[in-house]
């Protein structure tokens, strides 16, 4: 039985978020991840608040809502192989420390390089409205 897709909600205006989504989509041959803006229709259907949570990555794995480093580790695990092994290793780091690092990157993400938000390379099978 195939696994349910992961609904990955990213900040629709963040170049780093788009680059990260592209990186994951290219390594997701099973197309298990569906990417959408956390300010869009898919986010509303998933149960996110109006306007979305632009401060963090949100992953819906079935009925489980994961955020920050927990969401990122779930995405890595879904890629399988060495990425899943890396996720297992990173899971040994206490969640508070992982989330503190995540929060640091999130606060500075607009200063980091990335694809222009308007220029996405994701195919329709990966990117939802």
C-alpha positions as CSV (number, residue, x, y, z in Angstrom):
1,X,0.0,0.0,0.0
2,X,1.5,3.3,-1.0
3,X,2.3,5.9,1.6
4,X,0.1,9.0,1.9
5,X,1.6,12.1,0.4
6,X,3.3,14.7,2.6
7,X,1.7,18.1,2.3
8,X,4.6,20.6,2.6
9,X,3.6,24.2,3.3
10,X,6.3,26.8,2.6
11,X,6.4,30.6,2.8
12,X,5.2,31.5,-0.7
13,X,7.3,34.7,-0.8
14,X,10.6,33.3,0.5
15,X,13.4,32.6,-2.0
16,X,15.2,30.2,0.4
17,X,11.9,28.3,0.9
18,X,11.5,27.9,-2.8
19,X,15.1,26.7,-3.3
20,X,14.6,24.2,-0.5
21,X,11.4,22.9,-2.0
22,X,13.2,22.5,-5.4
23,X,16.0,20.6,-3.7
24,X,13.6,18.2,-2.0
25,X,11.4,17.8,-5.2
26,X,14.4,16.8,-7.3
27,X,15.3,14.1,-4.7
28,X,11.7,12.8,-4.4
29,X,11.4,10.3,-7.3
30,X,8.2,8.8,-5.7
31,X,6.7,12.3,-5.7
32,X,5.5,11.7,-2.1
33,X,5.8,15.5,-1.3
34,X,3.3,18.0,-2.5
35,X,4.4,21.6,-2.0
36,X,2.1,24.5,-1.5
37,X,2.2,28.1,-0.2
38,X,1.2,28.3,3.5
39,X,-0.9,31.3,2.5
40,X,-2.9,29.4,-0.1
41,X,-6.0,27.3,-0.7
42,X,-4.2,24.0,0.1
43,X,-3.1,25.3,3.5
44,X,-6.7,26.4,4.3
45,X,-8.0,22.9,3.4
46,X,-5.4,21.3,5.6
47,X,-6.6,23.4,8.5
48,X,-4.0,26.2,8.7
49,X,-5.1,29.6,9.9
50,X,-6.0,32.4,7.4
51,X,-2.7,34.0,6.2
52,X,-0.7,30.9,7.1
53,X,2.2,30.6,9.4
54,X,5.0,32.2,7.4
55,X,7.5,31.8,10.3
56,X,7.9,28.1,9.9
57,X,7.8,25.0,7.6
58,X,4.6,23.0,8.1
59,X,4.3,19.3,7.0
60,X,1.0,17.4,7.2
61,X,1.7,13.7,7.4
62,X,-1.8,12.3,7.3
63,X,-3.5,14.0,10.3
64,X,-0.2,14.9,12.0
65,X,0.9,18.5,11.8
66,X,4.7,18.8,12.1
67,X,6.6,22.1,12.2
68,X,10.2,23.3,12.3
69,X,12.9,20.7,12.6
70,X,10.4,17.9,13.1
71,X,8.9,18.7,9.7
72,X,12.3,18.9,8.0
73,X,13.3,15.5,9.5
74,X,10.1,13.9,8.2
75,X,10.8,15.3,4.7
76,X,14.4,13.8,4.9
77,X,13.0,10.4,6.0
78,X,10.6,10.3,3.1
79,X,13.5,10.5,0.6
80,X,14.8,7.2,1.9
81,X,18.3,5.9,1.6
82,X,21.1,8.0,3.0
83,X,18.8,10.9,3.7
84,X,16.6,8.8,5.9
85,X,19.7,7.6,7.7
86,X,20.8,11.2,8.2
87,X,17.4,12.1,9.6
88,X,17.7,9.3,12.1
89,X,21.1,10.6,13.2
90,X,19.8,14.2,13.5
91,X,16.8,12.9,15.5
92,X,19.2,12.1,18.4
93,X,19.8,15.9,18.8
94,X,17.3,17.2,21.4
95,X,14.3,18.8,19.6
96,X,14.9,22.1,21.5
97,X,18.4,22.4,20.1
98,X,17.3,21.5,16.6
99,X,14.4,24.0,16.7
100,X,16.7,26.7,18.0
101,X,19.0,26.2,15.0
102,X,15.9,26.1,12.7
103,X,14.6,29.4,14.3
104,X,18.0,31.1,13.7
105,X,18.0,30.1,10.0
106,X,14.3,31.1,9.7
107,X,15.0,34.6,11.2
108,X,17.8,35.2,8.7
109,X,16.4,33.3,5.7
110,X,15.6,36.4,3.6
111,X,19.3,37.3,3.7
112,X,20.4,33.9,2.4
113,X,20.7,33.1,-1.3
114,X,17.9,31.2,-3.1
115,X,15.8,31.0,-6.2
116,X,13.6,34.0,-6.9
117,X,10.2,33.2,-5.4
118,X,8.5,34.0,-8.7
119,X,10.7,31.6,-10.6
120,X,9.8,28.1,-9.6
121,X,11.2,25.0,-11.2
122,X,8.7,22.6,-9.6
123,X,6.5,20.6,-11.9
124,X,2.8,20.7,-11.4
125,X,2.9,17.2,-9.8
126,X,5.0,18.8,-6.9
127,X,3.5,22.2,-6.6
128,X,-0.1,23.0,-5.5
129,X,-1.7,26.4,-5.5
